[in-house]
Amino acid sequence: MIKKSYKKNSKFCVVTFKIKPEEQYSKIELLGDFNDWKPGKHVLKKRKDGYFSVTVYLEKGNKFRFRYLADEKKWLDDDSPDDKVPNKFGTFDNVVEV
């Protein structure tokens, strides 16, 4: 689930990424074009309702590929991305447009 909040006179959009995985994971990270797909930069916080979430600032007027990485080994997808596009690994990346 993706929530976008646009601020007047700002070149950034506040984007909250939220996921409720079907399996139990101790750590979920958000990786994408905006953080060079590097782990450790955007770790989602586990909430009491079972969701994990993180908020990031993304520059308006862009599309960004992203995926969630659970426990450093399993890729998860968002349930409502703006788009999905094939990647070089034979799977799909989620896309958020801001």
C-alpha positions in Angstrom: 0.0 0.0 0.0 1.4 3.4 -1.0 0.2 6.7 0.4 1.4 10.0 -1.2 1.3 13.4 0.3 2.1 16.4 -1.8 3.3 19.6 -0.1 2.9 23.0 -1.8 6.1 24.7 -2.8 8.2 21.5 -2.3 9.9 19.5 -5.0 9.4 16.4 -2.9 6.4 14.1 -2.2 6.1 12.3 1.1 5.5 8.7 0.4 4.6 6.0 3.0 5.1 2.4 2.0 3.1 -0.1 4.0 2.9 -3.9 3.7 1.3 -6.7 5.6 3.2 -9.9 4.7 1.4 -13.2 4.7 4.4 -14.9 6.5 6.3 -13.9 9.6 9.4 -11.8 9.1 11.7 -10.1 11.5 12.9 -7.4 9.1 11.6 -5.9 5.9 13.5 -3.3 3.9 12.5 -1.0 1.0 14.9 -1.1 -1.9 14.7 0.8 -5.1 16.1 3.3 -7.6 15.9 6.1 -4.9 18.4 4.3 -2.6 20.5 2.5 -5.3 18.9 -0.8 -4.2 21.2 -0.9 -1.1 19.9 -2.6 2.0 20.0 -0.8 5.3 18.8 2.6 4.0 15.0 2.2 4.5 14.1 -0.4 7.1 10.3 -0.7 7.7 9.1 -0.4 11.2 6.9 -3.3 12.4 3.5 -2.0 13.8 1.2 -3.6 16.3 -1.4 -4.3 13.6 1.0 -6.6 11.7 1.9 -4.1 9.0 5.4 -2.8 8.3 5.9 0.8 7.1 8.4 3.4 6.2 8.1 7.0 5.0 10.5 8.5 2.4 10.8 11.8 0.5 10.8 11.3 -3.3 11.4 14.0 -5.9 8.2 14.9 -7.8 7.9 14.2 -11.5 9.6 10.9 -11.4 8.9 7.2 -11.5 10.8 4.9 -9.2 11.2 1.1 -9.2 11.1 -0.6 -5.9 10.6 -3.9 -4.0 10.6 -5.1 -0.4 13.3 -7.4 0.9 12.2 -9.6 3.8 14.9 -11.1 6.2 17.6 -10.3 3.6 16.5 -13.2 1.3 12.9 -13.0 0.0 11.5 -10.3 -2.3 8.0 -9.1 -1.7 5.7 -7.0 -3.9 3.4 -4.1 -3.0 -0.3 -4.9 -3.3 -1.1 -1.6 -5.1 1.8 -0.2 -7.0 1.2 2.5 -9.7 2.7 0.0 -12.2 4.8 -3.2 -12.5 7.6 -3.6 -15.0 9.8 -6.5 -15.9 13.4 -6.5 -14.6 16.6 -8.2 -15.8 16.1 -11.1 -13.3 12.9 -12.4 -15.0 10.6 -11.0 -12.3 8.8 -7.7 -11.9 9.6 -4.5 -10.1 6.9 -2.3 -8.5 6.7 1.3 -9.7 5.7 4.4 -7.8 5.0 7.6 -9.7 5.2 10.9 -7.8 
